[in-house]
């Protein structure tokens, strides 16, 4: 039986990798939704939010279909690295990333919308390319909202259960994070461990939400302040 | 010099303009929705037109024919926006240095410190934009744009949200910068009083088209429908304080002494004066024993009439525009070249800026 520390550490590792996947892709999607007008934007918006609206098990099933042994991604993975991509901790991270993505994209898009596009235009005219403009103007002005989105995404990734269990299983020491460990302990009657893990989940969740709300309030204040100044 | 020939179609708006912008100060004047800002954003690279071309000196910035479109960061065109668009997370100094640092060392023409002192920003240079007044923000925005060593400076209604005194002070700075750095400027405005005092050339726009190009004085004398600022037109010029100790001030401009309301500055300080065109009286002989403190001799340079109003331009040291009735012009038989005296009270002199 794996120790509780191992479970917590594995959970954090899965969620951290999920963030490494979801943050860059979420930022690109959020930027498209917040700053660009294009055909199919409405469709993209819907698609990005879909994991929020369907049961996580369905998301897991779809992922399994996309990266399982019979899919071309699965086959490509096998020929490159040997072995399966499904039922690894990487697959668990992927599942967590997909379910966290809608929250991240929505938070990022709101944060980017709070930045006056004219400031970006001004930076470009002053000689900054698109990347430098994003890194020196947009991101510093949106960082509170972005950070809040990352926190929200991170706790969502930590809590992921339904999609993970389908595409990555419930393998102790490999894909068994806090939620699936609680599930297992409950079914085997180890309620003491289950309670302790549940408490850890709640503590992380409460802490993350407190910081998240604090950041959003600060972001809102500074937005009102700067918009008052431009009037 | 910029030459442009642009067409752009949007849902409720078409821009169709052709023209050129020289080395002086060019004003683009017209009502809201005329396409002034769209023209500027096409020049600076923020809005891509559908057809046409833009050339800055010998560089092609845009050409729909060979599909050229230079990104804004590669144009070296400075822009000052209406509300400044200062970066709120950076201090005034960091704002000013933003473009300067991105300019290759060999292309840097203006030092931030030079601009900071020229625009009187030394005291507030470490402040964030939200700790600056509207006028201070615009001065920082001007310094920021110039520190990036642009080949031309575009100003998009930069003073629209400021009160008259601040406007005058910033206009004086702009004129000074233009003369000192020989920096061509394009100044967009819907206020004729701003335009005529600053610009040499005025491009008039309406409904997405250029309706004419003229000198500032021609514009002033012409019939510009919907423009009410004409009555308020005030002759503005710089003068040096000669005496500020008394209840009335005394200043000098081009060798002519003018009596003003009480001044706060020191002898030798520069001030900006404004005298409303309708506050000036024209006298044929030299008036003696008058209560009005200012009697300036001069020659008539231009006379024109429009809608029952007459405008007489008199060179009295400073060139002053006088608004009269057509009757008065006919009675006195005012003609170009005639020597006259301009009479006005010291209380009719507005002192806008004491630097």
Interface residues (C-beta under 8 A of the other chain):
Chain A: X116 X118 X119 X121 X122 X123 X124 X125 X126 X127 X128 X129 X132 X136 X137 X140 X141 X222 X225 X226 X229 X230 X231
Chain B: X41 X44 X45 X46 X71 X72 X73 X75 X76 X77 X78 X79 X81 X83 X84 X85 X87 X88 X89 X98 X99 X102 X103 X129 X130 X137 X144 X145 X148 X161
